[in-house]
């Protein structure tokens, strides 16, 4: 995971948000901020999610492109839906209170926290199912 973060996730997030920041640089107004949020939600995050899901599928042992694609298709929509709910709030906060060069670490921290929460919930649910099967 550390190698994924260092070599793939970090640079990818940095490049995508740098492109976004350059695209919207020197533009003001709430319409521009809304457009930037939409571009982030509809372009940047789906790219990051697909790369993440593909990497996790490969790490989990899936080897064929069909297996990796099936794994992505299964998990992409719930991940995108959660992002669409949470990140407009997070990005609005970032736009108001953080310098653009701090956005990527901030978004990574929020994403890590959400991922940790989701993983913990999934493990609790899995343990509960396992206990129910044992009874």
Residue pairs with C-beta under 8 A, 6 or more apart in sequence:
1 59
4 55
4 59
8 51
8 55
9 48
9 51
9 52
9 108
10 104
10 108
12 47
12 48
12 51
13 48
13 104
13 107
13 108
14 104
16 43
16 44
16 47
16 48
17 40
17 44
17 100
17 103
17 104
17 107
20 36
20 39
20 40
20 44
21 100
21 103
23 39
24 32
24 35
24 36
33 92
33 95
36 91
36 95
37 87
37 88
37 91
37 92
40 87
40 91
41 83
41 84
41 87
41 88
45 80
45 83
45 87
46 76
46 80
49 76
49 79
49 80
49 83
50 72
50 76
53 71
53 72
53 75
53 76
53 79
54 68
54 71
54 72
56 71
57 67
57 68
57 71
57 72
58 68
60 71
62 68
62 71
82 114
82 118
86 110
86 114
87 107
87 110
90 106
90 107
90 110
91 107
94 102
94 103
94 106
94 107
98 106
